Amino acid sequence: MGLIHNLLMSVIHLIFVGTDILMTMILLKVTYDRWQPECLKLMSRAVKPVISFITGYLEVWTAKMTGKTYPEKTQLVLLVICLSVIRFIIATLL
């Protein structure tokens, strides 16, 4: 019984780490798009495919649900809100 609980807790912690990394990537991309500091140029280029991949799925999902397409900045805000809600739900279940 203790093994299953520990495995479940490890998966939950990995989900938290994944959401933190994704939020950091979004913050990095938004910061670079807004102010374009030279020190973030390479990191922004490295993060761009991941963000494009995730916003592509989000765009398809929102198009099915609402029938509209949204710009990338709106999709990123929606993604941050969804990640925060998922994080709060998982935290309350623990």
C-alpha positions, 0 to 999 in steps of 0.5 A, spaced: 500 500 500 505 504 501 508 503 494 502 505 490 502 511 495 509 513 493 508 512 486 502 516 486 506 522 489 512 521 485 507 522 479 504 528 482 510 531 483 513 530 476 506 534 474 508 539 478 515 540 475 512 539 468 507 545 469 513 549 473 517 548 467 512 550 462 510 556 465 517 558 465 518 557 458 511 561 457 514 567 461 521 567 457 517 567 451 513 573 453 518 577 456 523 576 449 517 578 445 515 584 449 522 587 450 527 583 446 533 583 451 539 580 447 541 575 453 534 571 452 534 570 444 537 563 444 533 561 449 527 564 446 528 560 440 529 554 443 523 554 447 519 556 440 517 549 438 515 547 444 510 553 445 508 552 438 506 545 439 502 546 445 499 552 442 497 548 436 493 543 440 490 549 444 488 552 438 484 546 435 481 545 442 478 552 443 476 552 435 472 546 437 469 549 443 468 556 441 468 556 433 473 562 434 481 562 433 485 567 438 492 570 437 498 567 440 498 571 446 491 570 448 492 562 447 498 563 452 494 567 457 489 561 457 494 556 457 497 559 464 490 559 467 489 552 465 495 550 468 494 554 474 487 551 475 490 544 474 495 545 479 490 547 484 485 541 483 491 536 484 493 540 490 486 540 493 486 532 492 492 531 496 
